[in-house]
Amino acid sequence: MVEQHYEDYRIQELALTAQDLAPLVALHHEVLPSRLYATDEKRKAFLDEILGALNGREHLILGAYIGGVPVAYKLGYRTGNRRECFYSWLGGVHPNHRRKGLARVLTRIQHTWAAERGFTYMETHTWGDNPGMMILNLQEGFVAAGALSAVDRPGARIIMRKLLRRNE
Ligand SMILES: CC(C)(COP(=O)(O)OP(=O)(O)OC[C@H]1O[C@@H](n2cnc3c(N)ncnc32)[C@H](O)[C@@H]1OP(=O)(O)O)[C@@H](O)C(=O)NCCC(=O)NCCS
């Protein structure tokens, strides 16, 4: 189980339970402007979506806390059709705790964890209009590997990949 400290923050791995995940889902709705006005029903549906997506798959859910309050999170899972790939799905940092290196440290913990478990590569999809996430991903070794056009908003999600180890 991941458990470590970064500056004043405690970083820990969470279990795949509604109880553990609910505070992170609440944080996710504070972090992403597009989710700020989601109804309670939609928030509950999103929690269920995460529980369903990660259930039965190898996964890593990380939370960062200060004084017991969650301020950042990052989660992903082993993909079903390409078992060598760890897909980093969601991540975010509360606005009051940004530019302190929290997203970078969570990224590094996640990549080390995946490399230790034998994953060949990481994949993540980042909106092309999200400079912070794009820059951080490039700095941490991802390359742009393709793009997916959005059907419900302008722009595209950039498929980013990072090789963790070479196939022998
Ligand atoms: C993107 C996000 C996760 C970055 O979190 P963070 O903890 O502030 O990032 P870090 O402090 O680790 O930043 C690491 C580096 O990334 C780059 N970076 C981060 N945010 C940036 C921004 N807004 N603009 C430009 N570069 C940025 C910088 O190079 C930074 O290093 P520096 O501070 O030494 O210059 C955060 O802004 C966020 O939660 N955004 C909203 C949610 C989101 O977009 N999530 C991803 C999609 S689900």
PDBQT file of the ligand as one rigid body, heavy atoms in Angstrom, charges set to zero:
ROOT
HETATM    1  C1  LIG A 201      -3.418  20.261 -14.074  1.00  0.00    +0.000 C 
HETATM    2  C2  LIG A 201      -3.298  20.115 -12.552  1.00  0.00    +0.000 C 
HETATM    3  C3  LIG A 201      -3.603  18.676 -12.167  1.00  0.00    +0.000 C 
HETATM    4  C4  LIG A 201      -1.852  20.480 -12.133  1.00  0.00    +0.000 C 
HETATM    5  O1  LIG A 201      -1.746  20.276 -10.726  1.00  0.00    +0.000 OA
HETATM    6  P1  LIG A 201      -0.595  20.979  -9.855  1.00  0.00    +0.000 P 
HETATM    7  O2  LIG A 201      -0.463  20.243  -8.564  1.00  0.00    +0.000 OA
HETATM    8  O3  LIG A 201      -0.851  22.432  -9.779  1.00  0.00    +0.000 OA
HETATM    9  O4  LIG A 201       0.689  20.731 -10.757  1.00  0.00    +0.000 OA
HETATM   10  P2  LIG A 201       2.206  20.766 -10.253  1.00  0.00    +0.000 P 
HETATM   11  O5  LIG A 201       2.367  21.778  -9.182  1.00  0.00    +0.000 OA
HETATM   12  O6  LIG A 201       2.664  19.391  -9.959  1.00  0.00    +0.000 OA
HETATM   13  O7  LIG A 201       2.897  21.313 -11.567  1.00  0.00    +0.000 OA
HETATM   14  C5  LIG A 201       3.973  20.641 -12.202  1.00  0.00    +0.000 C 
HETATM   15  C6  LIG A 201       4.345  21.418 -13.453  1.00  0.00    +0.000 C 
HETATM   16  O8  LIG A 201       3.288  21.358 -14.426  1.00  0.00    +0.000 OA
HETATM   17  C7  LIG A 201       3.240  22.611 -15.133  1.00  0.00    +0.000 C 
HETATM   18  N1  LIG A 201       1.966  23.261 -14.851  1.00  0.00    +0.000 N 
HETATM   19  C8  LIG A 201       1.058  22.938 -13.899  1.00  0.00    +0.000 A 
HETATM   20  N2  LIG A 201      -0.022  23.750 -13.998  1.00  0.00    +0.000 NA
HETATM   21  C9  LIG A 201       0.202  24.590 -15.026  1.00  0.00    +0.000 A 
HETATM   22  C10 LIG A 201      -0.547  25.636 -15.628  1.00  0.00    +0.000 A 
HETATM   23  N3  LIG A 201      -1.758  25.984 -15.170  1.00  0.00    +0.000 N 
HETATM   24  N4  LIG A 201      -0.013  26.288 -16.680  1.00  0.00    +0.000 NA
HETATM   25  C11 LIG A 201       1.196  25.948 -17.159  1.00  0.00    +0.000 A 
HETATM   26  N5  LIG A 201       1.969  24.949 -16.631  1.00  0.00    +0.000 NA
HETATM   27  C12 LIG A 201       1.473  24.288 -15.582  1.00  0.00    +0.000 A 
HETATM   28  C13 LIG A 201       4.397  23.446 -14.622  1.00  0.00    +0.000 C 
HETATM   29  O9  LIG A 201       5.538  23.171 -15.443  1.00  0.00    +0.000 OA
HETATM   30  C14 LIG A 201       4.575  22.890 -13.228  1.00  0.00    +0.000 C 
HETATM   31  O10 LIG A 201       5.868  23.075 -12.704  1.00  0.00    +0.000 OA
HETATM   32  P3  LIG A 201       6.244  24.504 -11.965  1.00  0.00    +0.000 P 
HETATM   33  O11 LIG A 201       5.128  24.826 -11.022  1.00  0.00    +0.000 OA
HETATM   34  O12 LIG A 201       7.537  24.166 -11.284  1.00  0.00    +0.000 OA
HETATM   35  O13 LIG A 201       6.358  25.501 -13.076  1.00  0.00    +0.000 OA
HETATM   36  C15 LIG A 201      -4.267  21.096 -11.830  1.00  0.00    +0.000 C 
HETATM   37  O14 LIG A 201      -4.115  22.389 -12.368  1.00  0.00    +0.000 OA
HETATM   38  C16 LIG A 201      -5.724  20.699 -11.924  1.00  0.00    +0.000 C 
HETATM   39  O15 LIG A 201      -6.226  19.982 -11.077  1.00  0.00    +0.000 OA
HETATM   40  N6  LIG A 201      -6.432  21.195 -12.961  1.00  0.00    +0.000 N 
HETATM   41  C17 LIG A 201      -7.871  20.909 -13.109  1.00  0.00    +0.000 C 
HETATM   42  C18 LIG A 201      -8.195  19.436 -13.251  1.00  0.00    +0.000 C 
HETATM   43  C19 LIG A 201      -7.579  18.801 -14.463  1.00  0.00    +0.000 C 
HETATM   44  O16 LIG A 201      -7.350  19.451 -15.479  1.00  0.00    +0.000 OA
HETATM   45  N7  LIG A 201      -7.322  17.496 -14.367  1.00  0.00    +0.000 N 
HETATM   46  C20 LIG A 201      -6.802  16.711 -15.479  1.00  0.00    +0.000 C 
HETATM   47  C21 LIG A 201      -7.867  16.118 -16.319  1.00  0.00    +0.000 C 
HETATM   48  S1  LIG A 201      -8.911  14.958 -15.468  1.00  0.00    +0.000 SA
ENDROOT
TORSDOF 0
